[in-house]
Amino acid sequence: MNLRQLPVIPTIVVVAAAAIMVALGVWQLGRADEKAALIAEYSAIDAEQPATRISASSTSTWQIDLRFQQVSLDCSRIDGIRSAAGTSDRGAKGWAIIAKCTLSNLDPVEVKLGWARDPNPPEWIGGEITGVVDQNGRIVADPSLAGLQPLAKPDPGDLPNNHLAYAGQWFFFALTALVIYWFAIQSRLKARQEEEG
């Protein structure tokens, strides 16, 4: 097939689209490396380091800055307790009991008090809390509170790293677009040759 037979504008559009898809795939590969480095950084945090105190003077980004680190706070004001699906430190499925604590000048802090088989939240009047900040900015109490059993501790390995799969998808989309366009052009040229013949 002579390149001069290719329609100019459709070819430019398809090639440009494929190039964008490839660029997105390369970007996702970079993101995969960044996420792997971040997981390694979180995994290297010393579990024995002193707990950072969370108070009204803490920065508004502490839930991100202190992921997977030990923290402590005084939860003297509770704005509700709820339950959500949770896993105990022994791997049992059940309920995580979550209290919403309010500190002045900061957004409400959700604290996972512990694990239970019963979703009905126990009574808890609040108090001092120590625990680990999970990937969503919630504090997993350690030790557990309100007579509950311990929850599974936050694990950096649970952070999703799907960027490699996303990269593969973008490369596949680019290849598919080029192959479909190639067959479309071949079909068009064949039809034209039959008309001329």
DRENDO-1510 file (C-alpha; in Angstrom, 1 decimal, always signed):
<recs>
REC; n; res; u; v; w
REC; 1; MET; +0.0; +0.0; +0.0 .
REC; 2; ASN; +1.3; +3.4; -1.0 .
REC; 3; LEU; +1.4; +5.9; +1.9 .
REC; 4; ARG; +0.0; +8.5; -0.5 .
REC; 5; GLN; -3.2; +6.4; -0.6 .
REC; 6; LEU; -3.9; +7.1; +3.1 .
REC; 7; PRO; -6.5; +9.7; +3.9 .
REC; 8; VAL; -4.6; +12.6; +5.6 .
REC; 9; ILE; -6.9; +13.9; +8.2 .
REC; 10; PRO; -8.2; +10.5; +9.5 .
REC; 11; THR; -4.6; +9.1; +9.6 .
REC; 12; ILE; -3.4; +12.1; +11.6 .
REC; 13; VAL; -6.3; +11.8; +14.1 .
REC; 14; VAL; -5.7; +8.0; +14.6 .
REC; 15; VAL; -2.0; +8.3; +14.9 .
REC; 16; ALA; -2.3; +11.3; +17.3 .
REC; 17; ALA; -4.8; +9.4; +19.4 .
REC; 18; ALA; -2.5; +6.3; +19.6 .
REC; 19; ALA; +0.4; +8.5; +20.5 .
REC; 20; ILE; -1.6; +10.1; +23.4 .
REC; 21; MET; -2.5; +6.6; +24.6 .
REC; 22; VAL; +1.1; +5.5; +24.5 .
REC; 23; ALA; +2.1; +8.6; +26.4 .
REC; 24; LEU; -0.6; +7.8; +29.1 .
REC; 25; GLY; +0.8; +4.3; +29.3 .
REC; 26; VAL; +4.3; +5.6; +29.9 .
REC; 27; TRP; +3.0; +8.0; +32.5 .
REC; 28; GLN; +1.2; +5.1; +34.3 .
REC; 29; LEU; +4.5; +3.2; +34.4 .
REC; 30; GLY; +6.1; +6.2; +36.1 .
REC; 31; ARG; +3.2; +6.3; +38.6 .
REC; 32; ALA; +3.7; +2.6; +39.3 .
REC; 33; ASP; +7.3; +3.3; +40.3 .
REC; 34; GLU; +6.3; +6.2; +42.5 .
REC; 35; LYS; +3.6; +4.1; +44.3 .
REC; 36; ALA; +6.1; +1.3; +44.9 .
REC; 37; ALA; +8.6; +3.7; +46.4 .
REC; 38; LEU; +5.9; +5.2; +48.6 .
REC; 39; ILE; +4.8; +1.8; +49.8 .
REC; 40; ALA; +8.5; +1.0; +50.6 .
REC; 41; GLU; +8.8; +4.2; +52.5 .
REC; 42; TYR; +5.7; +3.5; +54.6 .
REC; 43; SER; +6.9; -0.1; +55.2 .
REC; 44; ALA; +10.2; +1.2; +56.6 .
REC; 45; ILE; +8.5; +3.3; +59.3 .
REC; 46; ASP; +9.7; +2.3; +62.8 .
REC; 47; ALA; +6.8; +0.9; +64.7 .
REC; 48; GLU; +8.5; +1.7; +68.0 .
REC; 49; GLN; +8.9; +5.4; +67.4 .
REC; 50; PRO; +7.1; +7.8; +69.8 .
REC; 51; ALA; +3.5; +8.7; +69.1 .
REC; 52; THR; +2.9; +12.1; +67.5 .
REC; 53; ARG; +0.4; +14.1; +69.5 .
REC; 54; ILE; -2.7; +15.3; +67.5 .
REC; 55; SER; -4.3; +18.5; +68.9 .
REC; 56; ALA; -6.0; +21.6; +67.8 .
REC; 57; SER; -2.6; +23.0; +66.9 .
REC; 58; SER; -1.8; +20.2; +64.4 .
REC; 59; THR; -1.6; +20.9; +60.7 .
REC; 60; SER; -4.7; +20.2; +58.6 .
REC; 61; THR; -2.7; +17.6; +56.6 .
REC; 62; TRP; -1.7; +15.4; +59.5 .
REC; 63; GLN; -3.8; +12.5; +58.3 .
REC; 64; ILE; -1.7; +12.4; +55.1 .
REC; 65; ASP; +1.6; +13.3; +56.7 .
REC; 66; LEU; +1.4; +10.7; +59.4 .
REC; 67; ARG; +0.0; +7.7; +57.5 .
REC; 68; PHE; +1.1; +4.4; +59.1 .
REC; 69; GLN; +2.6; +6.2; +62.1 .
REC; 70; GLN; +1.8; +6.1; +65.8 .
REC; 71; VAL; -0.4; +9.0; +67.0 .
REC; 72; SER; -2.2; +10.0; +70.2 .
REC; 73; LEU; -5.1; +12.3; +71.0 .
REC; 74; ASP; -7.7; +13.2; +73.5 .
REC; 75; CYS; -11.1; +12.3; +72.2 .
REC; 76; SER; -13.2; +14.0; +74.8 .
REC; 77; ARG; -15.9; +15.1; +72.4 .
REC; 78; ILE; -17.7; +12.3; +70.5 .
REC; 79; ASP; -20.0; +13.2; +67.6 .
REC; 80; GLY; -21.3; +9.6; +67.1 .
REC; 81; ILE; -20.3; +6.0; +66.9 .
REC; 82; ARG; -21.0; +3.7; +63.9 .
REC; 83; SER; -20.0; +0.3; +62.6 .
REC; 84; ALA; -18.4; -0.7; +59.3 .
REC; 85; ALA; -17.1; -4.0; +57.9 .
REC; 86; GLY; -13.8; -4.8; +59.6 .
REC; 87; THR; -11.2; -7.5; +60.2 .
REC; 88; SER; -9.7; -8.5; +63.5 .
REC; 89; ASP; -6.0; -8.9; +64.1 .
REC; 90; ARG; -6.6; -12.6; +63.8 .
REC; 91; GLY; -8.2; -12.3; +60.4 .
REC; 92; ALA; -11.8; -12.8; +61.5 .
REC; 93; LYS; -14.4; -10.9; +59.6 .
REC; 94; GLY; -16.9; -8.7; +61.5 .
REC; 95; TRP; -17.3; -5.1; +62.4 .
REC; 96; ALA; -15.0; -2.2; +63.1 .
REC; 97; ILE; -16.5; +0.2; +65.6 .
REC; 98; ILE; -15.7; +3.8; +64.6 .
REC; 99; ALA; -16.1; +6.9; +66.8 .
REC; 100; LYS; -16.0; +10.4; +65.3 .
REC; 101; CYS; -14.0; +12.7; +67.5 .
REC; 102; THR; -14.0; +16.5; +67.2 .
REC; 103; LEU; -11.0; +18.7; +67.9 .
REC; 104; SER; -11.4; +22.4; +67.6 .
REC; 105; ASN; -10.0; +23.9; +64.4 .
REC; 106; LEU; -9.6; +20.5; +62.8 .
REC; 107; ASP; -11.9; +18.3; +60.8 .
REC; 108; PRO; -13.5; +15.5; +62.7 .
REC; 109; VAL; -11.2; +12.5; +63.3 .
REC; 110; GLU; -12.5; +9.0; +62.8 .
REC; 111; VAL; -11.1; +6.5; +65.3 .
REC; 112; LYS; -11.5; +2.7; +64.9 .
REC; 113; LEU; -12.0; +1.7; +68.5 .
REC; 114; GLY; -11.8; -2.1; +67.8 .
REC; 115; TRP; -13.4; -5.1; +66.3 .
REC; 116; ALA; -16.7; -6.9; +67.2 .
REC; 117; ARG; -19.0; -9.6; +65.9 .
REC; 118; ASP; -22.0; -7.5; +66.7 .
REC; 119; PRO; -22.5; -4.3; +64.6 .
REC; 120; ASN; -24.3; -2.5; +67.4 .
REC; 121; PRO; -21.8; +0.1; +68.8 .
REC; 122; PRO; -21.0; -0.2; +72.5 .
REC; 123; GLU; -21.2; +2.7; +74.8 .
REC; 124; TRP; -18.0; +4.7; +75.0 .
REC; 125; ILE; -17.6; +8.1; +76.7 .
REC; 126; GLY; -14.4; +9.0; +75.1 .
REC; 127; GLY; -10.9; +9.6; +76.4 .
REC; 128; GLU; -7.2; +9.2; +75.6 .
REC; 129; ILE; -6.4; +7.3; +72.4 .
REC; 130; THR; -3.2; +5.9; +70.8 .
REC; 131; GLY; -3.1; +4.2; +67.5 .
REC; 132; VAL; -1.9; +4.1; +63.9 .
REC; 133; VAL; -3.1; +6.2; +61.1 .
REC; 134; ASP; -4.4; +4.1; +58.2 .
REC; 135; GLN; -4.3; +4.8; +54.5 .
REC; 136; ASN; -7.7; +6.7; +54.7 .
REC; 137; GLY; -6.6; +9.0; +57.6 .
REC; 138; ARG; -8.5; +7.1; +60.2 .
REC; 139; ILE; -6.8; +6.1; +63.5 .
REC; 140; VAL; -6.8; +2.4; +64.4 .
REC; 141; ALA; -6.7; +2.3; +68.2 .
REC; 142; ASP; -3.9; +0.3; +69.7 .
REC; 143; PRO; -4.7; -0.9; +72.2 .
REC; 144; SER; -8.4; -1.3; +71.3 .
REC; 145; LEU; -11.0; +0.5; +73.4 .
REC; 146; ALA; -14.5; +0.1; +74.7 .
REC; 147; GLY; -13.9; -3.5; +75.6 .
REC; 148; LEU; -13.5; -4.4; +71.9 .
REC; 149; GLN; -11.0; -6.8; +70.3 .
REC; 150; PRO; -8.1; -5.5; +68.4 .
REC; 151; LEU; -8.4; -4.7; +64.7 .
REC; 152; ALA; -5.9; -5.7; +62.0 .
REC; 153; LYS; -3.2; -3.1; +62.0 .
REC; 154; PRO; -2.8; -0.8; +58.9 .
REC; 155; ASP; -0.5; -2.4; +56.4 .
REC; 156; PRO; +1.2; -0.3; +53.7 .
REC; 157; GLY; +1.1; -3.4; +51.5 .
REC; 158; ASP; -2.7; -2.9; +51.2 .
REC; 159; LEU; -2.3; +0.3; +49.3 .
REC; 160; PRO; -3.5; -0.3; +45.7 .
REC; 161; ASN; -0.9; -0.1; +43.0 .
REC; 162; ASN; -2.8; -0.8; +39.8 .
REC; 163; HIS; -0.7; +1.5; +37.6 .
REC; 164; LEU; +1.1; -1.3; +35.8 .
REC; 165; ALA; -2.3; -2.7; +34.7 .
REC; 166; TYR; -3.5; +0.7; +33.6 .
REC; 167; ALA; -0.3; +1.1; +31.5 .
REC; 168; GLY; -1.0; -2.2; +29.8 .
REC; 169; GLN; -4.5; -1.1; +29.1 .
REC; 170; TRP; -3.4; +2.2; +27.4 .
REC; 171; PHE; -0.8; +0.3; +25.3 .
REC; 172; PHE; -3.5; -2.2; +24.3 .
REC; 173; PHE; -5.9; +0.6; +23.4 .
REC; 174; ALA; -3.3; +2.2; +21.2 .
REC; 175; LEU; -2.4; -1.0; +19.4 .
REC; 176; THR; -6.1; -1.8; +18.9 .
REC; 177; ALA; -6.8; +1.6; +17.4 .
REC; 178; LEU; -4.0; +1.2; +14.9 .
REC; 179; VAL; -4.9; -2.3; +14.0 .
REC; 180; ILE; -8.6; -1.4; +13.5 .
REC; 181; TYR; -7.6; +1.6; +11.4 .
REC; 182; TRP; -5.3; -0.6; +9.3 .
REC; 183; PHE; -8.0; -3.0; +8.5 .
REC; 184; ALA; -10.4; -0.2; +7.7 .
REC; 185; ILE; -8.0; +1.3; +5.2 .
REC; 186; GLN; -7.3; -2.1; +3.7 .
REC; 187; SER; -11.1; -2.6; +3.3 .
REC; 188; ARG; -11.5; +0.8; +1.8 .
REC; 189; LEU; -8.7; +0.4; -0.7 .
REC; 190; LYS; -10.0; -3.1; -1.8 .
REC; 191; ALA; -13.5; -1.6; -2.3 .
REC; 192; ARG; -12.0; +1.2; -4.4 .
REC; 193; GLN; -10.0; -1.3; -6.5 .
REC; 194; GLU; -13.1; -3.4; -7.2 .
REC; 195; GLU; -15.0; -0.3; -8.3 .
REC; 196; GLU; -12.2; +0.7; -10.6 .
REC; 197; GLY; -11.8; -2.8; -11.9 .
</recs>
